[in-house]
């Protein structure tokens, strides 16, 4: 495990993989059993647990609930000021904890392996460990060690805003369910806008964060340390993409490193996008913008480094749809990697276009 970039993490937790901590209620969030209280008042939450949730939120880590209890308990939480709003996609029912975690991951659009469960019950932790072995499970007494893993992490503006933006995402999802029309019509109605351009100094920490924390839409898994070094090297450029819609700002949702040291080629050692924009065309639009920019600069070939994983199937499909294919230079990508390429000149065919519902502009156009 690693703590600060490239250094061992003595706590045993990997902050780059943890996106949401899921909390049990009875015996974890509070001492009593909520359904056994003589009145409709909930047990008093443990102050140290609320403080832990807030500390994690300040570092961009979401919190949710998975409690085997009566669904009415969740309704009763609405009456406690500041309590219910701390949790995204909560699951309070009599279903198994493993099923609750699957539903939370699906609702949040993240991998189930990005969850951590905090539960006082050894049985519940064992059930999750058996059925979801990629999920870390903790006893409440282990929460301080979890917090310690995040102490020295750099906090980007996107991290501080992550919980609020996921709440906005809940609003988007609810509007999408109510919308009368096709998925494409809904996306058009959202007025989605992508702004792409060379990274400025303030963008770099977020680009490093995307390299470390994204898996579903990550082409190569390039480490933050390596990305930082390459971005500062001659002949390399770092690009970032911001996104917004009628509901608000997504912030920086994409980063791409471009290597222009080989004559006539643009090579991309890393293309990484937030899973929050999966399914909305942003990854395709960012990739196609880079390809068009490369052609405009006179490049004849466009290459992307791909290291296939269990998580990045969506990225692999996108690269194939963009016409990128394996080349004789596969060995240069390293172990289990490949170099994908396509021609940019007229003989290579027309370049793909961004989805019709997504307006794409360069940063200089947006700032004009």
C-alpha positions in Angstrom: 0.0 0.0 0.0 1.1 3.6 -0.5 0.4 6.8 1.4 1.8 10.0 0.1 2.7 9.5 -3.5 5.4 6.8 -3.9 5.9 6.3 -0.2 4.8 3.3 1.9 1.6 3.7 3.9 2.1 2.2 7.4 -1.7 2.1 8.1 -2.2 -0.6 5.5 -4.9 1.4 3.7 -4.5 2.7 0.1 -6.2 6.1 -0.1 -6.1 6.1 -3.9 -8.5 3.2 -4.0 -11.0 4.3 -1.3 -13.8 6.4 -2.8 -16.6 5.6 -0.3 -16.8 4.4 3.3 -20.0 2.6 4.1 -21.2 2.7 7.7 -23.3 0.3 9.7 -25.8 1.9 12.1 -26.6 -0.2 15.2 -23.5 -0.7 17.3 -21.4 1.4 14.9 -22.9 4.7 14.3 -24.7 4.6 17.6 -24.7 2.3 20.7 -28.4 1.2 20.7 -30.6 -0.7 18.3 -32.8 1.8 16.5 -35.8 -0.4 16.0 -35.9 -1.2 19.7 -36.0 2.4 21.0 -39.3 3.1 22.9 -40.0 6.3 20.9 -39.5 7.5 17.4 -36.3 9.2 18.4 -33.1 7.8 17.0 -30.2 6.8 19.3 -27.6 9.5 19.6 -24.8 9.2 17.0 -21.3 8.7 18.4 -19.5 12.0 18.0 -16.3 10.4 16.9 -18.1 8.7 14.0 -19.6 11.9 12.8 -16.2 13.6 13.1 -14.7 10.8 11.0 -17.3 11.2 8.3 -16.7 14.9 8.1 -12.9 14.5 8.0 -13.2 12.0 5.2 -15.6 14.3 3.3 -13.1 17.1 3.5 -10.6 14.8 1.7 -13.1 13.9 -1.0 -14.2 10.5 0.4 -17.9 9.8 0.3 -20.0 8.1 3.0 -23.0 5.8 2.7 -25.0 3.5 4.9 -25.6 -0.2 4.9 -27.8 -1.3 7.8 -29.8 -4.4 8.3 -32.8 -2.7 9.9 -36.3 -1.4 9.1 -36.4 1.0 6.2 -38.3 3.5 8.5 -35.1 4.1 10.3 -33.8 6.0 7.3 -36.9 8.2 7.3 -36.4 8.9 11.0 -32.9 10.1 10.2 -34.4 13.0 8.2 -35.6 14.5 11.5 -32.1 14.8 12.9 -30.5 18.0 11.6 -27.3 17.4 9.6 -27.4 13.6 9.9 -29.1 12.2 6.8 -27.3 14.6 4.4 -24.0 13.1 5.3 -24.8 9.9 3.4 -25.1 9.2 -0.3 -27.1 6.3 -1.7 -27.9 4.8 1.7 -29.3 1.2 2.0 -31.4 0.5 5.1 -33.3 -2.8 4.7 -33.2 -6.4 5.8 -31.1 -7.5 2.7 -27.6 -8.9 3.1 -24.8 -6.4 3.5 -23.1 -7.6 0.4 -26.2 -6.8 -1.7 -26.4 -3.4 -0.1 -22.8 -2.7 -1.0 -23.4 -3.7 -4.6 -26.4 -1.3 -4.8 -24.4 1.5 -3.3 -21.6 1.0 -5.8 -24.0 0.9 -8.7 -25.9 4.1 -7.6 -22.7 6.0 -7.1 -21.2 4.7 -10.4 -18.0 3.4 -8.7 -16.4 0.0 -8.5 -17.5 -2.1 -5.5 -13.8 -2.5 -4.7 -13.6 1.2 -4.0 -15.8 0.7 -0.9 -14.8 0.2 2.7 -17.3 -1.2 5.2 -17.2 -0.2 8.8 -19.3 -2.6 10.9 -19.1 -3.8 14.5 -20.5 -7.3 13.6 -17.9 -9.9 12.8 -20.6 -11.9 11.0 -21.5 -9.0 8.7 -17.8 -8.3 7.9 -17.3 -12.0 7.2 -20.3 -12.1 4.9 -19.0 -9.2 2.9 -15.5 -10.6 2.8 -16.7 -13.9 1.5 -19.0 -12.5 -1.3 -17.1 -9.3 -2.1 -13.4 -10.1 -1.4 -12.3 -6.8 -3.0 -14.0 -4.8 -0.3 -12.0 -3.9 2.8 -14.0 -4.4 6.1 -13.2 -2.7 9.4 -14.2 -2.8 13.0 -15.1 0.7 14.3 -12.0 0.6 16.4 -9.9 0.7 13.2 -11.4 4.0 12.0 -8.5 6.1 13.4 -6.0 4.1 11.3 -8.2 4.7 8.2 -8.2 8.5 8.9 -4.4 8.4 9.4 -4.0 7.1 5.9 -5.4 10.4 4.5 -3.6 12.8 6.8 -0.8 13.8 4.4 -2.7 13.6 1.2 -2.9 16.7 -1.0 -6.5 17.9 -1.1 -7.5 19.3 -4.5 -10.4 21.7 -5.1 -12.2 18.8 -6.7 -11.7 16.6 -3.6 -13.2 19.3 -1.4 -16.2 19.6 -3.7 -16.7 15.8 -4.4 -19.5 15.1 -1.9 -21.5 18.1 -3.1 -21.0 17.1 -6.7 -22.2 13.6 -6.0 -25.3 15.1 -4.4 -25.8 17.1 -7.6 -25.4 13.8 -9.5 -28.3 12.4 -7.4 -30.4 15.3 -8.7 -29.3 14.5 -12.3 -30.2 10.9 -11.9 -33.6 11.8 -10.4 -34.3 14.2 -13.3 -33.3 11.5 -15.8 -35.8 9.1 -14.3 -38.6 11.7 -14.6 -37.6 12.9 -18.1 -40.0 11.9 -20.8 -37.9 11.1 -23.8 -34.9 9.1 -25.0 -31.5 9.0 -23.2 -30.0 11.1 -26.0 -32.8 13.7 -25.7 -32.1 13.9 -22.0 -28.4 14.5 -22.5 -29.2 17.2 -25.0 -31.5 18.9 -22.5 -28.7 18.8 -19.9 -26.7 21.2 -22.1 -23.4 19.4 -21.5 -20.2 21.3 -22.2 -16.6 20.1 -22.3 -13.8 22.6 -22.2 -10.3 21.2 -23.1 -6.9 22.8 -23.2 -3.3 22.7 -22.0 -3.1 22.2 -18.2 -2.1 25.2 -16.1 -0.2 24.9 -12.8 -3.3 24.7 -10.7 -4.6 21.7 -12.8 -1.6 19.5 -12.1 -2.7 18.2 -8.6 -6.1 17.1 -10.0 -4.4 15.4 -13.0 -2.2 13.4 -10.6 -5.3 12.5 -8.6 -7.1 11.3 -11.7 -4.1 9.2 -12.6 -4.1 7.6 -9.1 -7.8 7.2 -8.5 -9.4 6.3 -11.8 -9.6 2.8 -13.1 -12.7 2.4 -15.3 -11.6 5.1 -17.7 -7.8 4.9 -17.4 -5.7 3.7 -20.4 -2.5 2.8 -18.7 -2.4 3.2 -14.9 0.6 5.6 -15.1 1.6 6.4 -11.6 1.3 10.0 -10.3 5.1 10.2 -9.8 5.8 9.1 -13.4 3.1 11.4 -14.7 4.6 14.4 -12.8 8.1 13.6 -14.2 6.9 13.1 -17.8 4.7 16.2 -17.8 7.8 18.3 -16.8 10.0 16.7 -19.5 10.8 18.3 -22.8 8.4 17.5 -25.7 5.6 16.5 -23.3 2.3 18.4 -22.7 -0.5 17.8 -20.2 -4.1 18.5 -21.2 -7.1 18.7 -18.9 -10.8 18.6 -19.6 -13.5 20.4 -17.6 -17.2 19.7 -17.8 -20.5 21.4 -16.9 -24.2 21.2 -17.5 -27.4 22.8 -16.5 -27.1 21.3 -13.0 -23.6 22.8 -12.3 -19.9 22.2 -12.7 -18.2 18.8 -12.7 -14.8 20.4 -12.4 -11.7 18.8 -14.0 -12.9 15.3 -15.1 -10.1 14.3 -17.5 -6.3 14.4 -18.0 -4.1 13.3 -20.9 -0.4 13.3 -21.2 0.9 13.8 -24.8 4.5 12.9 -25.9 5.5 14.8 -29.0 9.2 13.7 -29.0 8.8 11.4 -32.0 8.6 13.3 -35.3 5.2 13.1 -36.9 3.5 11.5 -34.0 1.4 12.3 -31.0 1.7 9.6 -28.3 -0.6 9.5 -25.3 1.0 7.6 -22.3 -2.0 8.3 -20.2 -5.7 9.1 -20.8 -7.7 9.2 -17.6 -11.3 10.4 -16.9 -13.5 10.4 -13.8 -16.0 7.6 -13.6 -18.6 10.3 -12.8 -18.9 11.1 -16.5 -19.0 7.6 -17.8 -21.8 7.1 -20.3 -22.1 10.7 -21.2 -19.7 10.9 -24.1 -17.0 12.9 -22.3 -14.3 10.3 -22.7 -14.9 10.0 -26.4 -15.1 13.8 -26.9 -11.8 14.3 -25.0 -10.0 11.6 -27.1 -11.4 12.9 -30.4 -10.4 16.4 -29.5 -6.8 15.2 -28.9 -6.8 13.4 -32.2 -8.1 16.4 -34.1 -5.5 18.6 -32.4 -2.8 16.2 -33.3 -3.8 16.3 -37.0 -4.0 20.1 -37.0 -0.5 20.2 -35.7 0.8 18.1 -38.6 1.1 14.8 -36.9 0.6 11.7 -39.1 0.0 9.2 -36.4 -1.8 9.1 -33.0 -0.8 6.5 -30.4 -2.2 5.5 -27.0 -0.5 3.3 -24.4 -3.0 0.7 -23.2 -2.5 -1.6 -20.2 -5.7 -3.8 -20.1 -7.1 -4.5 -16.6 -10.3 -6.0 -15.3 -11.7 -2.5 -14.7 -10.9 -0.6 -17.9 -13.0 -2.5 -20.5 -14.9 0.7 -21.3 -11.7 2.5 -22.2 -10.6 -0.4 -24.4 -13.8 -0.4 -26.3 -13.6 3.4 -26.8 -10.0 3.2 -28.2 -11.1 0.5 -30.6 -14.2 2.5 -31.7 -11.8 5.4 -32.4 -9.9 3.2 -34.9 -6.8 2.6 -32.7 -5.2 -0.8 -33.3 -2.1 -2.6 -31.9 1.2 -1.8 -33.6 4.6 -3.4 -34.0 5.7 -1.1 -31.1 3.8 -3.1 -28.5 7.0 -3.9 -26.6 7.6 -0.3 -25.8 4.5 -0.2 -23.6 6.0 -2.4 -20.9 4.7 -5.6 -19.3 1.1 -6.5 -20.2 0.8 -3.3 -22.2 0.3 -2.4 -25.9 0.7 0.6 -28.2 -2.5 1.3 -30.1 -2.2 3.6 -33.1 -4.1 5.0 -36.1 -3.2 7.2 -39.1 -4.3 10.8 -39.0 -3.7 11.7 -42.7 -6.4 11.5 -45.4 -5.6 7.8 -46.0 -6.6 7.0 -42.4 -10.2 8.0 -43.0 -12.3 10.6 -41.3 -11.7 11.2 -37.6 -14.6 10.4 -35.3 -16.8 13.3 -34.0 -17.9 14.0 -30.5 -21.5 13.0 -29.5 -24.0 15.4 -30.9 -25.3 16.3 -27.4 -21.9 17.5 -26.1 -20.6 20.9 -26.9 -16.7 20.9 -27.0 -14.5 23.9 -27.0 -10.9 24.7 -26.3 -10.0 26.6 -23.2 -8.8 29.7 -25.1 -12.2 29.8 -26.8 -14.0 29.6 -23.4 -11.8 32.4 -22.0 -12.2 34.7 -24.9 
